[in-house]
Amino acid sequence: MTSGLWDLVLKGVWTTVQLLVFSGLLATAVSFAVGVARTHRLWIVRFVAGFYTEVFRGTSALVMIFWVFFVLPVAFGWQLVPMWAGTLALGLTYGAYGSEIVRGALNAVDPAQKEGGIALSLTPWQRLRLVVLPQAVPEMIPSFCNLLIELLKGTALVSAMGMGDLTFSANLVRLALQQSAEIYTYVLLIYFAIAFVLTRLMRSLEKRLKAGVGKDAGTFTAARELGRAQRTGVGINGGGSGLV
């Protein structure tokens, strides 16, 4: 390829990275807001959060992008540039999936920890911030890593509305050179490289967070089983029933 065509591809990579960052931040905010709301003590809050989750999980991300970009201006008079239309559609869609990750991790925290916060007269917000989230967030990281990779692949959908992301730019280069195999092989490798970097960063974050709460990523499962054995008085060596 000529330098001009490579510049076009690199601009597409930069657009994809920007879209990934913006929509990822929005999806994270939505995930925590909705996920926490789904564990709220008021049923109306749980219902609204659950309704949002079901709607956005049950609709196509591609159709949602079209709706935000083409229907929203007609219905409400809000014309968004392609970057923000893609960010809004992808962030809300993948945030619905992320909210289930948050809800599951919050519910997985040992009830005794929450009861301890109540015994210390902590407010619900203080229990969430000081007791529950520090233990739940490290358990969310692997699932959020997978979701982030899915979001990266989902950014290719914005090419359908003419946004100059990596996929759209690669298609222009393909039309110019008539070399589908070579161009799309490059694109696959670029997506893989970005995904690989994301995976390494998320694993590093997971280790750091688990170390911060005394949970080493490699031994957390064994420690959790040992703690359960200590509470129940049942040994775990060889699956036997000897006392610890």
Protein Blocks (a to p, Z undefined) as FASTA:
>chain_A
ZZklmmmmmmmmmmmmmmmmmmmmmmmmmmmmmmmmmmpfblklmmmmmmmmmmmmmpcf
klmmmmmmmmmmmmnopacdfklmmmmmmmmmmmmmmmmmmmmmmmmpcfklmmmmmmno
pafklmmmmmmmmmmmmmmmmmmmmmmmmmmmmmmmmmmnopacfklmmmmmmmmnopmk
lmmmmmmmmmmmmmmmmmmmmmmmmmmmmmmnopafklmmmmmmmmmmmmnopafehhia
bdZZ
